[in-house]
Amino acid sequence: MPLVSVVMPVYNSAATLGAAVRSVLTQTHSDLELLVTDDQSSDASMDLLREFAKQDERVLPQSAPERGGAGRARNLAIERARGDYIAFLDSDDMWLPEKTEKQLAFAAEGDAPLTFTSYFKMDADYDGESTDWVPNGRVVRARKHVDYRAMLVRDHIGALTAMYDRNVLGTRLMPEMRKRQDYALWLSIMRDGADARGLAEPLAIYRAHQAASLSSNKLSLVQYNWALYRRHERLSVPRATRALAGAVWQSLSNSRI
């Protein structure tokens, strides 16, 4: 069975970290490693991770040598990865138990090196486990197929659902931007010719409106989107403006779910 390397950045996440880690360890596809980078947390996050590591050898925590943000933390984890696939989960979100198994089958059937899924949204104060989750109707739907052009207009991939095939794409790191580094990675993969395929079934749970999360208010990301379009993708001002309008519309649409 393919080995899946799960990448998780952590910063002061003790309140939600346990549920996130357990949602990975209870996957029906058990051949995985959880690569966690603690970005110099000042709470009990690293202590909690060490306890998980004692109980399950698949949990592989590491402290970042210095604060570097989520992008750098993810890259430190990716650099340690041994898996055939790289998947992503933040420390305040969760996967449903069959997420990895179903997504691997979907990727194999569609010969797709980059895949993603639909996902649920939960309130910030949800304190249950992924195994307790009751579907609530708040679903961000995955588009069936996304290419580079479509991705420029709107980020269709929820990072907590993304998975790429290392054997096909190689080891791909995120640009070390403070925000939107995940979006930049998907764009770079697609710019090189690989389209993304979306699985309609919601298989992850995103914690909405979490004050401490970098993604809590996507409207605040306008300046980062603009920098991404202009500096990294080298779009003209008109094309960057159209892309930014799509990003703002997506943020408003998702906030209503």
N, C-alpha and C positions, 0 to 999 in steps of 0.2 A: 504494500500500500504506500502511496506517496506520503512523504513527511511534510507536514505543514508547519512553517515557522510563523508564529503569531507575534506581532510587534506591538508593544504597549509602552507608551511614554507615561511617566507618573510624576506629578508634582503636587504635594499636599493633598492627596486623594484618599486618605485613610477611611473617610466616611463611606465611600462608594467602592473602593478598591476590592474588597472581599467578594462582593457579588460579581464584579467584572471578572476576576480571576476564576471564580467557581464556574462561571458560565463557559469558560474555555475548557476547564478540566472535566466537565461533565458532557463534553461533546461525544456523540455516538461514534464519530471517527476519532479514535484515541491516539493515532500516530501523529503526535504534534509536539512541539516545544514552544513554551511561552517565554519569549525574550523581553524582559522588562528593564527599562532604563529609568532609574530614579534620578530626576533632575535636581538633586540637592534639596530634597524636601526638608522642611523643618518640623513636620508632624511625625506620626508613627508609621508612615507608609513603608519605609524600608524595614522596620522591625516586623511588620505584618508580612512582607514579602519573604523575609528570611524564614518565618514560620511555615509559609506555604512550601518553600523550597525543601525544608526538612521533611515534610509530609509527602511531597511528590517531586521526583527527580526531573520532571518535565518543566518545572518552574525554574527559570534561570535569571535571577535578578542581578543587576549591576548598577553601581552608583556612577553617575557622570562625574568626570573629574572637576567640572565647574558648571555653573548654570549656563545653559546654551539654548533653552527653548525646546518646544515640542519637535521641531524639525531635526535638530541635532540629536535629541534623545532617540528619535525613531531611527536615524541613520546609524547610531552606535549599535542599536539592536540589529538592524539589517546586516551590518558588517559581521556580526557573530552568527548569523543564520546558517544552518546546514540543510534547510528544507528544500524540497522541490518547488514548493509554492510559498509565497510571502503573503500573509494576510494581516489586517490591521484592526485593532480595537483600542479605543481610549478607555481610561480607567474609570470613567463614570457611565459607560454604556455596557450593554450585555449582548451576548449571542443566545439565540434559542438552541436547544440541544442538537438538532439535526442540521444546523447551518453548514458546518464544514462538509459533512457527508453529502448533502444535497448539492452544494456548490461545486464540489469536486466532480460529481457525476455530470452536472450541467456543463462544466468546462470541458470534460472529455468528450461528451456527445457533440458539442458544437465546435470542437477544435478551436477553443477561444483562450488565448493567453492572458487576457485581462477580463475579469468578470466582476459583477456586482449584483446586489439583490435589492428588492424592496425592503423597507423596514418600518417598524412601529415607532411611535413617539410616546414617551411616558413623561409624567410630571417630574419636576426636580425632586420632590419629596418622596417618590416611590421607594419603599424600603424592602421590597420583596426580592425573591430570587428569579432567575430566568426560568427555572423549572415550575414556578408558581404563576407565570404570566398568563393572563387571560386577555385574548385579543380585544382591543378597545375601539377598533374602527378608525383610529388615527394612523393612517398609512401613507408613507411617501413612496409612490409607485416608481418602480424601475422601468426605464425605457428599454425596449427590446434590443435595440442596436444603436450604438453611438459611435460616430467617427469624429475626426479632429475638427471639422467645420462645425458640427453640432455642439461639440464640447466648448468651443470658443464662445458660443452664444450663451451657454448655460452649463454649469457644473452639474452633470446628471448623476454623479457617483457619490454616494454616501461613504465616507472613508471607513466607517465601521463595518461596511459590507464588502470592501474591495479585496481582491485577491489576484495576484499575478503569477504566471508560470516562469520560474527562474530558468528552467531548462531551455525555454524558447527566447525569453527576453534578456536573459542575463541578470546580474544583480543590479537593480536600479535603485539609486539613492534619491532622496528628496532634496531639492534646492534648499539651502539653509536660510530661508526667509523666516521672519517672526510669525507670519500667518500666511495661509493659503499655500503652504508647501505641498499639501496633498494634491490640491488642484493642479499645481505646477507639474507634479510627477505624472498624473494621468495625461496631461497635455503632451509632455515630452515623449511618453510611450506612443501616443497616437500620432504625433508628428513624425515618428519614425515608421509609421505604416501599420500599426496594430490597432484595429478597432476594438471596442468593448462590447460585451454582450450582457444584457440584464436579465436576471431571473425574476419572474413576476411575484413569486411567493415571498412574503415578508419573513426574514429569518434573523433579524437583529432588532434591538430595542435601543433607541436613542433618547438620552435624558435631555429634555428640552428646558431651556431657560435656567440653566445652572449658572449661577453668578460667577463661579470661579473658573468656568470653562472658557477656553479661547474662542469657542464657537457659539457662545451664548447669544450674541447679538450680531447677526451677519451683516446688518446694515452698517455696522461700524467698520466693515472690511472694505469699504469702497476704495480707500487709498491704496490698500494692498492689492486689490484686483487691478487697479489702474497700473500700478508698478509692474505687476505680472504681465499684463498685456503689452505694455510699452517696452519694458526692459528685457524680459525673458522671451516673450513671443515676438517682439519687434514689430508689433502691429502699427499701422498708420493711425493717426489721430481719429479719422472717421471710423475705421474698423474697431479700434479700441473703445470708442464711444458706444457703438452698437453692442459690443460684447458687454460693456459695463451696464447698459440698460437691461440686458438679459439677466445679468447677475442680480441686479436690484429687484427685478420682477420675480425671479426665483425665490429670493429671500422673503419677499412679501407673501408669495404664494405658500411657501412652506410654513411660514409663521401662523397661517390660518388653520393648519392641520392640527 
